[in-house]
């Protein structure tokens, strides 16, 4: 019975800390990062995109998802061109905020 409870907790944690989820470091309020990988076999299990140090779930605050639609993020749909010599219909990338 205890094994099933542990498995359920691991599944719940894996779904909460999935890749792409935005998180805030509790040590540095206001610093937002994105989860690159969650591996329950690693200790600590969470690897962030912009932080080389793996983290424990206790060190992070999960941020709510940003509402998106097919144009992009609501209120943040500004686009930047990679190279100004390209026309507006060519290569564009979304600005990261």
PyMOL commands that set and color helices and strands:
alter all, ss='L'
color gray80, all
select helices_A, chain A and resi 2-16+57-59
alter helices_A, ss='H'
color red, helices_A
select strands_A, chain A and resi 22-25+32-38+46-48+51-55+60-62+68-69+72-73+79-81+92-94
alter strands_A, ss='S'
color yellow, strands_A
deselect
rebuild
show_as cartoon
